[in-house]
Amino acid sequence: TDRRNGVIIAGYAVEGTLAKQIMSEPDNFTALNGQTLPLKMSVDYISFSAHADCDQISDFIRALKPAHVVLVHGEATEMGRLRGHIVREYEHSDHVMHVHTPGNVDIVRLHFRGEKMAKVVGNLAADPPVDGRPVSGILIKRGFKYHLMAPSDLPNYTDLARSVVTQRQSVPYKSLFSLVGFYLRQLAGEVEEIKDDTNMVIAYKAFKAITVTRESQRVVLEWTANSANDMYADAVVCILMQIESDITGNALSVALSNATNADKYSEKEKFSSRLMKLLNDIFGQEHVLECADGEGIQVTTNSGLATVYPKSLNVECEDESLQHQVSMVVKRLHTALNPCLATTGSNSSN
């Protein structure tokens, strides 16, 4: 009621509010209770807002050059003017910029490229990158940053710890344990024998990963868990179940237990002649020759020369691949002709 009263509006007034209504100093105004009252005071507007103006916002956008600009928290008319100003500035530019002015509760969907950049750290960063060679490691995300590192570096760069899961599986087994080694060699080729102090085989290791140990009325498989080793373990379990159920396996078990010392010389003569025939079938007669001293067989291929000594089952060759190939032929033929000797070892007979 006293015109000496006054109000100072120190900030932005939104449309539809009482502050916005009295800023134009009308004769009358509608109060919050709905009454129409005369305006008998002075109204002044002084901006204390810390918000940026059009020039400052334009400078900020110009420095960043973003792909998307979303204008919010402003009057629709003023935001429309700012949007037009930004669009006009970049309409002839090579930089494509999308300016959005959503209303309240409107949804804005922005699409970004899916490429991510990761920093290689630790042991993986020791060797310089080579074009075309993949880099394998563990990808760690912290906030918006990615790091690629070797599993052994996890404790150094993160709070994570590396652990190894070892699996054990027991399979009922009553046959001779030497049969396990015989069948594992058919499956895996090279099988490591683990012996005790008395030189007796107590375990086999196949695929350099699966250890098979004999216990009372069963065998125990042990391996470090991963996708490949789990598959190998399944194959070994199948072999054990086959031995237990296969009549041929039981017959071979009896043959092993009743093995006697045979005429070794005649057996080795038979083995040498059959090995010669087998090598001829595999490599061709023109590539297989008997040594002049009669003690060995020579196999010649594009990879090199391999010399086989049937009596000792040794293969001499400078090419590793050819030596492995010929050695597998020799060992598998020897196992087929002499399963008893192959499974019980050279110490089983004198």
Phi, psi and chi 1 to 4 in degrees:
 res  aa     phi    psi   chi1   chi2   chi3   chi4
   1 THR       -   -9.7   57.7      -      -      -
   2 ASP  -113.5  119.2 -167.7  -20.8      -      -
   3 ARG   -69.7   -5.7  -69.7 -169.7  176.2  -86.4
   4 ARG   -78.3  -12.5  -69.2  177.4  -63.0  175.4
   5 ASN   -70.5  154.8  -67.7  -30.1      -      -
   6 GLY  -154.3  161.2      -      -      -      -
   7 VAL  -133.5  137.7   62.2      -      -      -
   8 ILE  -113.4  121.4  -63.0  175.5      -      -
   9 ILE   -93.5  111.4  -61.2  175.3      -      -
  10 ALA  -106.9   58.9      -      -      -      -
  11 GLY   165.2 -177.7      -      -      -      -
  12 TYR   -73.9  137.0  175.9   74.4      -      -
  13 ALA  -111.8  123.6      -      -      -      -
  14 VAL   -80.1  146.3 -179.5      -      -      -
  15 GLU   -57.8  138.9  -73.3  -71.8  -12.7      -
  16 GLY    92.1   -4.6      -      -      -      -
  17 THR   -94.5  162.9   61.9      -      -      -
  18 LEU   -64.0  -37.1 -179.9   59.5      -      -
  19 ALA   -61.9  -43.4      -      -      -      -
  20 LYS   -65.9  -33.8 -174.2   68.5  173.7  179.1
  21 GLN   -68.3  -41.1 -175.0 -179.2   -3.8      -
  22 ILE   -88.0   -8.4   64.9  175.1      -      -
  23 MET   -61.8  -30.6  -81.1  178.5   61.4      -
  24 SER   -83.7    3.9   58.9      -      -      -
  25 GLU    50.7   60.7  -63.0 -172.0   64.2      -
  26 PRO   -74.4  165.2   30.1  -35.1      -      -
  27 ASP   -67.6  -37.0  -65.2  -27.2      -      -
  28 ASN  -130.8  157.4  -60.2  -64.1      -      -
  29 PHE  -146.4  159.5   67.6   95.6      -      -
  30 THR   -96.4  120.7  -57.6      -      -      -
  31 ALA   -75.3  171.5      -      -      -      -
  32 LEU   -65.0  -24.8  -65.0  178.1      -      -
  33 ASN   -86.8    3.7   59.8    7.0      -      -
  34 GLY    94.1   -7.2      -      -      -      -
  35 GLN   -76.9  147.9  -71.3 -176.6  -55.2      -
  36 THR   -95.8  119.9  -59.3      -      -      -
  37 LEU  -123.5  150.5  -58.4  174.8      -      -
  38 PRO   -74.7  143.8   26.9  -33.7      -      -
  39 LEU   -90.4  106.1 -178.2   63.3      -      -
  40 LYS  -119.3   61.3  -66.3 -177.8  178.9 -179.4
  41 MET  -164.0  162.8   62.6 -180.0  177.2      -
  42 SER   -86.5  147.9   62.3      -      -      -
  43 VAL  -126.7  123.5  179.5      -      -      -
  44 ASP  -127.1  148.5  -65.0  -73.8      -      -
  45 TYR  -119.2  120.2  172.4   73.7      -      -
  46 ILE  -127.3  120.7  -59.0  176.0      -      -
  47 SER   -83.0  116.2  177.9      -      -      -
  48 PHE  -105.6   14.7  -68.3  135.5      -      -
  49 SER   -69.2  139.2  173.6      -      -      -
  50 ALA   -92.3    3.5      -      -      -      -
  51 HIS   -67.5  149.1  -67.5 -176.8      -      -
  52 ALA   -75.3  151.6      -      -      -      -
  53 ASP   -93.0 -172.4   58.2   15.0      -      -
  54 CYS   -60.5  -44.5  178.6      -      -      -
  55 ASP   -65.1  -42.1  -67.8  -22.3      -      -
  56 GLN   -66.4  -41.4  -69.4  173.5  -42.0      -
  57 ILE   -63.9  -40.8  -66.6  175.6      -      -
  58 SER   -63.7  -41.2  -62.2      -      -      -
  59 ASP   -64.1  -39.5  -68.9  -18.7      -      -
  60 PHE   -64.0  -44.8 -177.9   69.6      -      -
  61 ILE   -66.3  -38.3  -65.8  173.7      -      -
  62 ARG   -63.5  -35.1 -159.6  174.3  -65.7  117.8
  63 ALA   -74.5  -36.9      -      -      -      -
  64 LEU   -85.0  -36.0  -68.1 -179.4      -      -
  65 LYS    50.7   58.1  -73.8 -173.3  169.5   50.8
  66 PRO   -76.0  163.4   30.5  -35.1      -      -
  67 ALA   -79.1  -27.2      -      -      -      -
  68 HIS  -133.6  139.5  -62.8  -88.6      -      -
  69 VAL  -127.1  125.6  175.4      -      -      -
  70 VAL  -115.5  116.6 -177.5      -      -      -
  71 LEU   -96.2  122.5  -57.5  176.4      -      -
  72 VAL  -136.2  174.3  -64.5      -      -      -
  73 HIS    55.3   52.2 -166.6   60.3      -      -
  74 GLY  -156.0  167.9      -      -      -      -
  75 GLU   -70.2  139.3 -170.4  178.5   19.3      -
  76 ALA   -57.7  -41.8      -      -      -      -
  77 THR   -64.4  -45.3  -56.4      -      -      -
  78 GLU   -68.4  -38.2  -62.8  -59.5  -35.6      -
  79 MET   -65.7  -34.9  -74.9 -161.5  -56.2      -
  80 GLY   -63.9  -40.2      -      -      -      -
  81 ARG   -65.5  -42.6  -69.6  176.5 -177.5  173.7
  82 LEU   -65.3  -39.2  179.5   57.0      -      -
  83 ARG   -61.9  -45.0  179.8 -177.2 -177.1  -80.9
  84 GLY   -60.9  -39.5      -      -      -      -
  85 HIS   -62.2  -43.3  173.1   75.5      -      -
  86 ILE   -68.4  -43.6  -62.2  171.9      -      -
  87 VAL   -62.1  -43.2  170.2      -      -      -
  88 ARG   -63.4  -34.4  -75.8 -167.5  -60.8  -88.2
  89 GLU   -68.4  -33.1 -178.7  174.3  -12.8      -
  90 TYR  -109.8    7.1  -72.0   93.1      -      -
  91 GLU   -69.2  -25.0   62.9 -178.1  -10.3      -
  92 HIS  -107.8   13.6  -61.5  -60.5      -      -
  93 SER   -93.1  156.4  172.7      -      -      -
  94 ASP   -71.3  -20.5  -66.0  -25.4      -      -
  95 HIS   -82.4  123.9  179.7   70.8      -      -
  96 VAL   -89.6  122.2  178.4      -      -      -
  97 MET  -129.5  130.6 -175.9 -179.5  -61.3      -
  98 HIS  -105.3  125.2  -56.9  -81.7      -      -
  99 VAL  -111.0  125.2 -176.6      -      -      -
 100 HIS  -115.3  139.4  -50.4  -88.7      -      -
 101 THR  -130.0   74.3   55.1      -      -      -
 102 PRO   -74.5  151.7   29.6  -35.5      -      -
 103 GLY   -84.3  178.6      -      -      -      -
 104 ASN   -58.6  138.1  -67.2  -21.9      -      -
 105 VAL    61.9    7.5  -54.0      -      -      -
 106 ASP   -73.8  147.4  -75.2   -7.9      -      -
 107 ILE   -98.5  129.7  -62.7  175.3      -      -
 108 VAL  -112.1  120.7  178.5      -      -      -
 109 ARG  -105.7  121.5  -69.8 -176.2  171.5   85.9
 110 LEU  -113.1  135.3  -53.5  178.8      -      -
 111 HIS  -110.7  124.7  -59.5  -81.6      -      -
 112 PHE  -117.2  159.2  -60.6   93.2      -      -
 113 ARG   -69.7  144.4  -63.7  174.7   61.3 -176.7
 114 GLY   -84.7   -0.5      -      -      -      -
 115 GLU   -71.4  139.7  -63.4  178.9   -2.8      -
 116 LYS  -128.5  149.6  -64.8  179.9  177.0   64.1
 117 MET  -112.5  131.5 -177.8  176.4  -65.0      -
 118 ALA  -121.5  141.9      -      -      -      -
 119 LYS   -93.7  126.3 -177.6  179.5  179.9 -179.5
 120 VAL   -85.2  127.1  179.9      -      -      -
 121 VAL  -130.6  167.8  -63.5      -      -      -
 122 GLY    72.6 -144.9      -      -      -      -
 123 ASN   -63.2  -30.4  -67.2  -31.2      -      -
 124 LEU   -65.6  -26.9  -72.4 -178.4      -      -
 125 ALA   -86.2   -2.2      -      -      -      -
 126 ALA   -69.1  -36.3      -      -      -      -
 127 ASP   -98.0  135.8  -62.3  -33.2      -      -
 128 PRO   -65.4  146.8   22.7  -32.8      -      -
 129 PRO   -67.0  148.5   25.2  -33.2      -      -
 130 VAL  -120.2  130.1  177.5      -      -      -
 131 ASP   -60.0  126.5 -172.7   23.2      -      -
 132 GLY    91.8  -11.3      -      -      -      -
 133 ARG   -94.2  123.4 -174.6  179.4   68.7 -175.7
 134 PRO   -69.8  151.5   24.9  -33.2      -      -
 135 VAL  -111.8  124.5  178.6      -      -      -
 136 SER  -114.2  133.6  177.7      -      -      -
 137 GLY  -175.6 -165.0      -      -      -      -
 138 ILE  -104.6  129.0  -63.5  179.6      -      -
 139 LEU   -92.6  120.2 -173.9   64.2      -      -
 140 ILE  -112.3  131.2  -57.3  -65.0      -      -
 141 LYS  -110.8  127.6  179.0 -177.8  178.7 -177.1
 142 ARG  -127.9  109.7  -79.1 -174.1  173.8 -179.9
 143 GLY    65.4 -117.5      -      -      -      -
 144 PHE  -109.7   14.2  -65.2   98.0      -      -
 145 LYS  -111.2  145.0  -65.8 -177.4  179.3 -179.8
 146 TYR  -119.9  139.4  -66.9   85.2      -      -
 147 HIS  -130.5  138.6  -68.2   88.6      -      -
 148 LEU  -112.1  126.9 -173.6   66.7      -      -
 149 MET  -147.0  162.6   63.3 -170.4   70.3      -
 150 ALA   -74.0  151.6      -      -      -      -
 151 PRO   -56.4  -33.0  -26.7   34.6      -      -
 152 SER   -68.4  -18.1   58.0      -      -      -
 153 ASP   -90.8   -2.1  -72.1  -34.1      -      -
 154 LEU   -55.6  -45.6  -78.7  175.2      -      -
 155 PRO   -65.7  -23.5  -19.2   32.1      -      -
 156 ASN   -80.8  -29.2  -59.9  -31.0      -      -
 157 TYR  -116.5  -10.0  -66.3   91.5      -      -
 158 THR  -139.7  176.5   69.5      -      -      -
 159 ASP   -91.3    7.7  -63.1  -30.8      -      -
 160 LEU   -83.9  155.5  -58.9  175.1      -      -
 161 ALA  -124.4  145.7      -      -      -      -
 162 ARG   -93.9  135.2 -174.7 -175.1 -179.7 -168.4
 163 SER  -131.8  156.2   59.3      -      -      -
 164 VAL  -119.5  131.4  176.7      -      -      -
 165 VAL  -101.6  119.4  177.8      -      -      -
 166 THR  -104.1  127.9  -59.6      -      -      -
 167 GLN  -105.6  145.2  -63.8 -154.9   65.2      -
 168 ARG  -130.0  139.0  -71.6  171.6   57.9   90.5
 169 GLN  -140.9  131.3 -176.3  171.8   -3.0      -
 170 SER  -102.5  137.2  -62.5      -      -      -
 171 VAL  -129.1  126.1  179.9      -      -      -
 172 PRO   -57.6  135.4  -22.4   33.1      -      -
 173 TYR  -156.0  127.5 -174.2   83.0      -      -
 174 LYS  -122.4   -7.2  -61.4  179.3 -179.3  178.6
 175 SER   -79.9  178.9  -58.7      -      -      -
 176 LEU   -62.9  139.0  -73.3  176.6      -      -
 177 PHE   -70.0  -27.4 -170.6   52.3      -      -
 178 SER   -64.1  -25.0   53.7      -      -      -
 179 LEU   -64.1  -31.9  -87.8  177.0      -      -
 180 VAL   -61.1  -45.8  176.0      -      -      -
 181 GLY   -62.1  -40.2      -      -      -      -
 182 PHE   -59.6  -48.4  173.1   78.8      -      -
 183 TYR   -73.2  -32.2  -82.7   96.0      -      -
 184 LEU   -64.8  -35.1  -75.3  178.6      -      -
 185 ARG   -66.9  -34.0  -69.8 -175.6 -178.5   92.7
 186 GLN   -67.0  -31.4  -48.6  -52.9  -51.5      -
 187 LEU   -85.1  -47.9  174.4   67.4      -      -
 188 ALA  -107.7  -11.1      -      -      -      -
 189 GLY    84.1  -90.6      -      -      -      -
 190 GLU   -88.7  125.5 -177.6  179.0   -8.7      -
 191 VAL  -129.5  128.3  175.8      -      -      -
 192 GLU   -84.7  133.6  178.4 -174.2   -8.1      -
 193 GLU   -97.9  131.0  -67.5 -177.0  -11.6      -
 194 ILE  -107.7  121.1  -58.3  173.8      -      -
 195 LYS  -115.7  158.6  -59.3 -179.3  179.8  179.9
 196 ASP   -93.8 -168.0   59.4   10.4      -      -
 197 ASP   -66.6  -22.7  -63.9  -23.5      -      -
 198 THR   -92.8   12.4   62.7      -      -      -
 199 ASN    67.2   23.3 -152.6   32.1      -      -
 200 MET   -95.6  137.5  179.4  179.7  -67.4      -
 201 VAL   -71.2  121.7  176.6      -      -      -
 202 ILE  -112.4  -12.2   58.6  174.0      -      -
 203 ALA  -161.4  157.8      -      -      -      -
 204 TYR  -122.4  148.4  -64.5  100.6      -      -
 205 LYS  -124.7  113.0 -168.2  168.7 -172.7  177.5
 206 ALA  -106.6  149.8      -      -      -      -
 207 PHE    57.7   18.8  -56.1  104.7      -      -
 208 LYS    57.6   23.2  -61.4 -179.0  179.3  179.8
 209 ALA  -144.9  -34.9      -      -      -      -
 210 ILE  -102.3  114.4  -46.7  -61.3      -      -
 211 THR   -97.3  126.9  -58.3      -      -      -
 212 VAL  -114.8  117.3 -176.0      -      -      -
 213 THR  -118.8  140.2  -52.5      -      -      -
 214 ARG   -88.3  129.9  176.1   67.2 -179.7  -91.9
 215 GLU  -127.1 -178.3  -65.0 -174.9    2.5      -
 216 SER   -62.5  115.5  176.8      -      -      -
 217 GLN    60.1   21.5  -60.2  -64.3  -49.2      -
 218 ARG  -164.1  165.9   64.0  176.3 -177.8  171.3
 219 VAL  -122.2  149.0  -68.1      -      -      -
 220 VAL  -117.5  126.3  177.7      -      -      -
 221 LEU   -97.6  137.9  -78.0   67.3      -      -
 222 GLU  -138.8  135.1 -173.8  171.0  -24.8      -
 223 TRP  -159.9  159.0   69.2   96.1      -      -
 224 THR   -81.2  125.5  -60.0      -      -      -
 225 ALA   -71.1  125.2      -      -      -      -
 226 ASN  -161.4  174.5   60.6   47.6      -      -
 227 SER   -62.7  -39.7   55.7      -      -      -
 228 ALA   -71.6  -47.8      -      -      -      -
 229 ASN   -64.5  -34.8  -69.8  -11.6      -      -
 230 ASP   -62.5  -38.0  -68.6  -10.6      -      -
 231 MET   -67.3  -42.6  178.0 -175.6   65.4      -
 232 TYR   -61.0  -42.2  -68.6  148.2      -      -
 233 ALA   -62.2  -39.7      -      -      -      -
 234 ASP   -61.1  -39.8  -70.6  -17.9      -      -
 235 ALA   -65.5  -40.1      -      -      -      -
 236 VAL   -66.5  -39.6  174.0      -      -      -
 237 VAL   -60.9  -41.0  170.1      -      -      -
 238 CYS   -61.0  -39.2  -69.7      -      -      -
 239 ILE   -63.5  -44.6  -73.0  -66.4      -      -
 240 LEU   -62.6  -41.3  -63.6  173.5      -      -
 241 MET   -67.5  -33.6  -64.0  176.2   66.6      -
 242 GLN   -66.8  -41.5  178.1 -174.9   -6.9      -
 243 ILE   -60.7  -44.3  -63.9  173.7      -      -
 244 GLU   -67.2  -30.6  -78.1  -68.4  -87.1      -
 245 SER  -101.5  -13.8   60.4      -      -      -
 246 ASP   -86.5  126.3 -168.4    0.4      -      -
 247 ILE   -63.8  -39.5  -62.3  177.4      -      -
 248 THR   -60.3  -39.2  -55.9      -      -      -
 249 GLY   -63.2  -40.6      -      -      -      -
 250 ASN   -65.6  -38.0  -67.1  -29.8      -      -
 251 ALA   -63.9  -41.5      -      -      -      -
 252 LEU   -65.9  -33.8 -175.6   54.8      -      -
 253 SER   -60.8  -42.3  176.4      -      -      -
 254 VAL   -65.6  -41.0  174.5      -      -      -
 255 ALA   -62.3  -39.2      -      -      -      -
 256 LEU   -65.3  -42.1  -77.2  169.2      -      -
 257 SER   -69.9  -24.6   61.9      -      -      -
 258 ASN  -106.0   15.5  -62.3  -33.9      -      -
 259 ALA   -62.6  140.2      -      -      -      -
 260 THR  -123.1  165.4   57.7      -      -      -
 261 ASN   -75.3  113.4  -66.6  -27.8      -      -
 262 ALA   -95.6  177.7      -      -      -      -
 263 ASP   -72.7  102.6 -177.1   -1.5      -      -
 264 LYS   -67.8  -35.5  -62.6  175.6 -169.9  173.9
 265 TYR   -62.7  -45.4 -177.7   79.4      -      -
 266 SER   -66.4  -35.7   60.4      -      -      -
 267 GLU   -64.5  -40.9  -72.4  -65.6  -28.4      -
 268 LYS   -69.3  -33.6  -69.8 -175.6  177.7  179.3
 269 GLU   -64.0  -43.2  -76.0  -68.4  -44.4      -
 270 LYS   -62.8  -42.7 -178.5 -164.5  -59.2 -177.9
 271 PHE   -64.0  -42.9  172.5   71.9      -      -
 272 SER   -61.9  -43.4  179.9      -      -      -
 273 SER   -68.4  -38.8   62.1      -      -      -
 274 ARG   -71.9  -33.4  -66.7 -167.1  177.7 -176.6
 275 LEU   -65.1  -39.9  177.0   60.8      -      -
 276 MET   -60.6  -43.2 -173.6   76.6  173.5      -
 277 LYS   -66.7  -40.9 -176.3  176.9 -175.4  -55.5
 278 LEU   -65.7  -42.1 -179.2   59.3      -      -
 279 LEU   -64.9  -36.7  -68.1  173.3      -      -
 280 ASN   -62.3  -40.8  -75.8  -25.1      -      -
 281 ASP   -66.9  -34.5  -67.0  -22.5      -      -
 282 ILE   -82.8  -49.2  -64.4  175.2      -      -
 283 PHE  -101.8  -12.3  -62.8   98.2      -      -
 284 GLY    96.8  142.7      -      -      -      -
 285 GLN   -62.6  -32.2  -66.3 -176.0    1.2      -
 286 GLU   -71.1  -13.0   66.0  -84.0   12.7      -
 287 HIS  -104.6   -1.9  -62.1  -70.4      -      -
 288 VAL  -123.1  123.4 -178.9      -      -      -
 289 LEU  -135.0  147.5  -64.3  174.2      -      -
 290 GLU   -84.4  137.6 -173.3  174.8   -0.6      -
 291 CYS   -63.1  154.4  -65.0      -      -      -
 292 ALA   -61.6  -34.6      -      -      -      -
 293 ASP   -80.8   -4.3   57.4    3.7      -      -
 294 GLY    74.7    5.3      -      -      -      -
 295 GLU   -93.9  -13.0  -64.2  -66.0  -35.8      -
 296 GLY  -146.4  173.3      -      -      -      -
 297 ILE  -128.2  132.1  -58.3  172.7      -      -
 298 GLN  -104.5  132.1  -68.3 -177.3  -22.8      -
 299 VAL  -117.3  121.7  179.0      -      -      -
 300 THR  -113.9  126.3  -54.3      -      -      -
 301 THR  -134.5 -179.1   67.6      -      -      -
 302 ASN   -64.3  -22.7  -65.9  -26.9      -      -
 303 SER   -81.0  -20.3  -58.8      -      -      -
 304 GLY   146.4 -159.6      -      -      -      -
 305 LEU  -116.8  132.3  172.7   66.3      -      -
 306 ALA  -122.3  132.8      -      -      -      -
 307 THR  -112.7  124.8  -56.6      -      -      -
 308 VAL  -106.8  133.7 -175.7      -      -      -
 309 TYR  -112.5   99.2  -63.0   95.6      -      -
 310 PRO   -59.5  -33.0  -23.7   34.5      -      -
 311 LYS   -67.7  -38.7  -69.5 -176.7  179.1 -179.6
 312 SER  -100.5   -8.3   62.0      -      -      -
 313 LEU    66.4   14.3  -55.7 -177.7      -      -
 314 ASN   -82.0  148.8  -69.8  -27.1      -      -
 315 VAL  -128.4  123.4  177.7      -      -      -
 316 GLU  -108.0  125.4  -64.5 -179.7   -5.0      -
 317 CYS  -163.5  139.8 -178.0      -      -      -
 318 GLU   -79.0  -26.0  -65.5 -177.7   -2.4      -
 319 ASP   -86.7  118.4 -176.2   81.2      -      -
 320 GLU   -64.0  -39.6 -175.9  177.0   -8.1      -
 321 SER   -66.4  -44.5  176.2      -      -      -
 322 LEU   -66.4  -40.4  177.8   59.8      -      -
 323 GLN   -61.6  -42.4 -178.3 -178.1   24.8      -
 324 HIS   -64.0  -40.9  176.8   73.7      -      -
 325 GLN   -64.9  -46.8 -175.7  179.0    5.9      -
 326 VAL   -69.2  -38.3  176.4      -      -      -
 327 SER   -61.9  -39.7  -64.6      -      -      -
 328 MET   -63.6  -38.7  -69.8  -60.7  -63.3      -
 329 VAL   -62.8  -45.1  173.3      -      -      -
 330 VAL   -64.1  -47.7  174.8      -      -      -
 331 LYS   -65.9  -40.2  -69.9  178.5 -179.1  178.3
 332 ARG   -72.3  -35.2  -68.3 -166.7  174.1 -176.1
 333 LEU   -67.5  -42.6  176.5   62.6      -      -
 334 HIS   -62.3  -38.7 -176.7  -96.0      -      -
 335 THR   -66.3  -39.3  -59.0      -      -      -
 336 ALA   -67.7  -38.0      -      -      -      -
 337 LEU   -83.9  -30.2  -64.5  178.7      -      -
 338 ASN  -131.5   63.1  -54.9  -79.6      -      -
 339 PRO   -60.3  -32.2   21.9  -32.9      -      -
 340 CYS   -65.7  -48.3  -62.1      -      -      -
 341 LEU   -65.5  -36.4  -64.5  177.5      -      -
 342 ALA   -67.4  -33.1      -      -      -      -
 343 THR   -92.2  -28.8   54.3      -      -      -
 344 THR   -93.6  -13.8   57.5      -      -      -
 345 GLY    91.3  167.3      -      -      -      -
 346 SER   -70.6  -17.1   58.9      -      -      -
 347 ASN   -84.8   -0.5  -67.3  -31.1      -      -
 348 SER   -80.0  -17.0   62.4      -      -      -
 349 SER  -144.5  153.9   59.3      -      -      -
 350 ASN  -129.5      -  -66.0  -47.2      -      -
